[in-house]
Amino acid sequence: MTDYIGYEALTQAAMKGVVREALRETARNGAAPGEHHFYITFRTKAPGVKMAEHLVERFPDEMTIVIQHQFWDLEVHEGHFEVILKFNGVPQHLSIPFAAMTRFVDPAVNFGLSFEKNESFTGQDVVAPTASETGGPMAGESKRASGADGNGTVVNLETFRRK
């Protein structure tokens, strides 16, 4: 049966709205409230992602950043967010469209979301394709980095996933 309403796309857009509001709250306060902190995984070569080329080379498929204690200038827009994180002690500006996100985890409250991956998104997209449009996950290995501690620590998100 054909889903003319597009429930999958609506669900993906709503979930990205949750992330947007969590980041907006953090930006307003200059810090995540309470013990909240966020692991955000995104496709580094997705349309609209802006980051230093050496980071894209180091993380050619996916990268996970941490928004916790050491971040600066978090700005949240309708279709993307921007933040400065330190990598090996050097501040780096990142601009990440919500459409590029593949996972969002707040381990403080055991909360996590996974998003559909689709190469056809533009940097302004905030919705996922319908189930009939999804071609499945991208091939390739995922690399992750933490911008919070400045040394590129690898973070295993499986630790935070709900079983």
Secondary structure, DSSP 8 states (H G I E B T S, - for coil): ---SS-HHHHHHHHHHHHHHHHHHHHHHHTS-STT--EEEEEETTSTT-B--HHHHHHSSSEEEEEESSS-EEEEE-SSEEEEEEEETTEEEEEEEEGGGEEEEEEGGGTEEEE----TT--TT--S---GGG---S-SS------SSSBS-----GGGGS--
